[in-house]
Amino acid sequence: MVTRLSVMGLGKLGAPLAACFAASGFQVTAADVDVRKVEALNRGIPPVLEPFLGELIRGSDGRLRATLDPEAAVRDSEATFIVVGTPSQPDGGFSLRYVLPVCEAIGRVLRTKPDYHLVVLTSTVMPGSTGGRGDGFSRGR
């Protein structure tokens, strides 16, 4: 049974997701590139304005921590949720400029990890954009 999770991204969706999992009993390590969000969460302060997020963080009873190191978060978990921004592009698609570096960091860890590790991409992406190095993949950059 999975008990340790990592959440990539502490924005409007990632921070509440991490807090909900932690308040539900999972050990959660959340990673973000924004030092202010990481420091806030580690002090028990919501990194984003969201109703009841503070209560969820306080209800996590120490099961929620944040880091600037996504690879450490993946190493210390059994499942990873990618919840980073995918800004709209002029052509109507979504940019993968934040998703791709996270996926690459996860991949580096998974190459060395002997155990099964679930990766869930919750960020908005266009169909086919994660299928490989074809046209769909490169459009996101």
ChimeraX attribute file (.defattr): number of C-alpha atoms within 10 A of each C-alpha:
attribute: neighborCount
match mode: 1-to-1
recipient: residues
	/A:1	4
	/A:2	11
	/A:3	13
	/A:4	20
	/A:5	26
	/A:6	30
	/A:7	29
	/A:8	31
	/A:9	29
	/A:10	27
	/A:11	19
	/A:12	15
	/A:13	16
	/A:14	24
	/A:15	27
	/A:16	23
	/A:17	21
	/A:18	32
	/A:19	28
	/A:20	19
	/A:21	22
	/A:22	26
	/A:23	21
	/A:24	13
	/A:25	15
	/A:26	19
	/A:27	22
	/A:28	29
	/A:29	25
	/A:30	29
	/A:31	29
	/A:32	23
	/A:33	14
	/A:34	14
	/A:35	13
	/A:36	11
	/A:37	23
	/A:38	22
	/A:39	17
	/A:40	14
	/A:41	23
	/A:42	18
	/A:43	13
	/A:44	17
	/A:45	16
	/A:46	25
	/A:47	22
	/A:48	18
	/A:49	12
	/A:50	13
	/A:51	10
	/A:52	10
	/A:53	19
	/A:54	18
	/A:55	14
	/A:56	21
	/A:57	27
	/A:58	17
	/A:59	17
	/A:60	22
	/A:61	12
	/A:62	14
	/A:63	20
	/A:64	26
	/A:65	23
	/A:66	27
	/A:67	21
	/A:68	17
	/A:69	15
	/A:70	26
	/A:71	19
	/A:72	16
	/A:73	26
	/A:74	29
	/A:75	18
	/A:76	15
	/A:77	19
	/A:78	18
	/A:79	20
	/A:80	24
	/A:81	21
	/A:82	21
	/A:83	26
	/A:84	25
	/A:85	20
	/A:86	17
	/A:87	16
	/A:88	13
	/A:89	11
	/A:90	8
	/A:91	6
	/A:92	9
	/A:93	16
	/A:94	20
	/A:95	21
	/A:96	25
	/A:97	15
	/A:98	18
	/A:99	23
	/A:100	16
	/A:101	12
	/A:102	21
	/A:103	16
	/A:104	12
	/A:105	15
	/A:106	21
	/A:107	14
	/A:108	13
	/A:109	16
	/A:110	16
	/A:111	8
	/A:112	9
	/A:113	12
	/A:114	8
	/A:115	8
	/A:116	9
	/A:117	16
	/A:118	12
	/A:119	17
	/A:120	12
	/A:121	15
	/A:122	13
	/A:123	19
	/A:124	17
	/A:125	18
	/A:126	16
	/A:127	8
	/A:128	11
	/A:129	18
	/A:130	18
	/A:131	10
	/A:132	10
	/A:133	10
	/A:134	11
	/A:135	11
	/A:136	16
	/A:137	16
	/A:138	13
	/A:139	16
	/A:140	22
	/A:141	12
